[in-house]
Amino acid sequence: MSPAFIAAIGETFPNAAVTVDWFHVVQLFTMALDEVRRAEARNNKLPKALRWAILKKSDGKMTEAQAEALAELEASDLLTAIAWRLKEKLRWVRKADTVQAARARVRGYRNVQTFITMIYLIIAPLGDLFKST
């Protein structure tokens, strides 16, 4: 949600709590992943089928070209590979059968704020990431 929208809701409904559904979390991760892929494609030759391969579930239906592109990506150290792994890790957390199991899967993050910070870093504008290098 945009900061302006959140601010307006806060003024109008002071007791309201912001909640986020999984669809929009996945949408943000997917958009960030595609942005990373596009930026890297400017400087690196990426397989043509990679775009659709990374947007699909890793265990879902893929063409042979998409499966090969994904295998090539997994073997690389590109930022796109890292972003794709994070998207898949998010899917893994989401697939947990219980809330407790999902929490256990993200235990590597010391607290909820650290996990939220990690998510913000993932979905930050790509330009911000390159400014620090």
C-alpha positions in Angstrom: 0.0 0.0 0.0 1.2 3.5 -0.7 2.3 5.6 2.3 -0.4 8.2 1.4 -3.1 5.6 1.6 -1.8 4.2 4.9 -1.6 7.8 6.3 -5.2 8.6 5.2 -6.5 5.3 6.8 -4.6 6.1 10.0 -6.2 9.6 10.2 -9.7 8.3 9.3 -9.6 5.1 11.3 -7.1 5.6 14.2 -7.7 2.1 15.7 -7.2 0.3 12.3 -4.4 -2.2 12.0 -2.6 -2.7 8.7 -2.8 -6.3 7.5 -1.2 -7.8 4.4 -2.5 -10.8 2.5 -0.3 -13.4 0.9 -1.3 -12.6 -2.6 0.1 -9.1 -2.3 3.3 -10.3 -0.5 3.9 -12.8 -3.3 3.1 -10.1 -5.9 5.7 -7.7 -4.3 8.4 -10.5 -4.3 7.6 -11.5 -7.9 7.8 -7.9 -9.1 11.1 -7.4 -7.3 12.4 -10.6 -8.8 11.5 -9.6 -12.3 13.1 -6.1 -11.7 16.3 -7.8 -10.6 16.2 -10.1 -13.7 15.6 -7.1 -16.1 18.5 -5.2 -14.6 20.9 -8.1 -14.9 19.7 -8.9 -18.4 21.1 -5.5 -19.4 24.7 -6.6 -18.5 24.5 -10.4 -18.8 23.2 -12.8 -21.4 20.3 -14.6 -19.7 18.3 -17.5 -21.3 15.1 -16.2 -23.0 13.0 -18.7 -21.2 14.2 -17.5 -17.8 11.6 -14.8 -17.4 8.7 -17.2 -17.3 10.6 -19.9 -15.5 11.3 -17.8 -12.5 7.7 -16.6 -12.3 6.4 -20.1 -12.1 6.5 -22.5 -9.1 9.8 -24.4 -9.2 7.9 -27.7 -8.9 5.2 -26.6 -11.4 4.8 -27.3 -15.1 7.6 -25.9 -17.2 8.7 -26.3 -20.8 12.0 -28.0 -21.4 13.6 -24.6 -22.2 12.3 -23.1 -18.9 13.6 -26.1 -16.9 17.0 -25.7 -18.5 17.0 -21.9 -17.9 16.1 -22.5 -14.3 18.9 -25.1 -13.8 21.4 -22.7 -15.4 20.2 -20.0 -13.0 20.5 -22.2 -10.0 24.1 -23.0 -10.8 25.0 -19.3 -11.2 25.8 -16.6 -8.6 23.7 -13.9 -10.2 21.5 -11.6 -8.1 18.6 -13.1 -10.0 19.4 -16.5 -8.6 19.5 -15.1 -5.1 16.2 -13.2 -5.6 14.6 -16.4 -7.0 15.8 -18.5 -4.0 14.3 -15.9 -1.7 11.0 -16.1 -3.6 11.1 -19.9 -3.3 11.9 -19.7 0.4 8.8 -17.5 0.9 6.7 -20.1 -0.9 8.2 -22.8 1.4 7.2 -20.7 4.5 3.7 -20.2 3.1 3.3 -23.9 2.5 3.7 -24.7 6.2 0.7 -26.6 7.6 0.4 -24.5 10.8 1.3 -21.1 12.0 3.8 -22.7 14.4 5.5 -24.5 11.5 5.7 -21.3 9.5 7.3 -19.5 12.5 9.8 -22.4 12.8 10.7 -22.0 9.2 11.6 -18.3 9.7 13.4 -18.8 13.0 16.7 -17.8 11.3 15.5 -14.2 11.8 15.9 -13.2 15.4 12.5 -11.5 15.6 9.6 -10.3 13.5 11.2 -6.9 13.0 14.3 -8.5 11.5 12.1 -10.6 9.2 10.2 -7.5 8.1 13.4 -5.6 7.5 14.6 -8.5 5.3 11.4 -8.3 3.3 11.9 -4.5 2.8 15.4 -5.1 1.7 14.2 -7.6 -0.9 11.6 -5.3 -2.3 13.6 -2.1 -2.2 14.0 -0.3 -5.5 16.9 -2.0 -7.3 18.7 1.3 -7.8 19.1 1.5 -4.0 20.9 -1.8 -3.9 23.5 -0.7 -6.6 24.2 2.6 -4.8 25.8 0.7 -1.9 28.2 -1.2 -4.2 
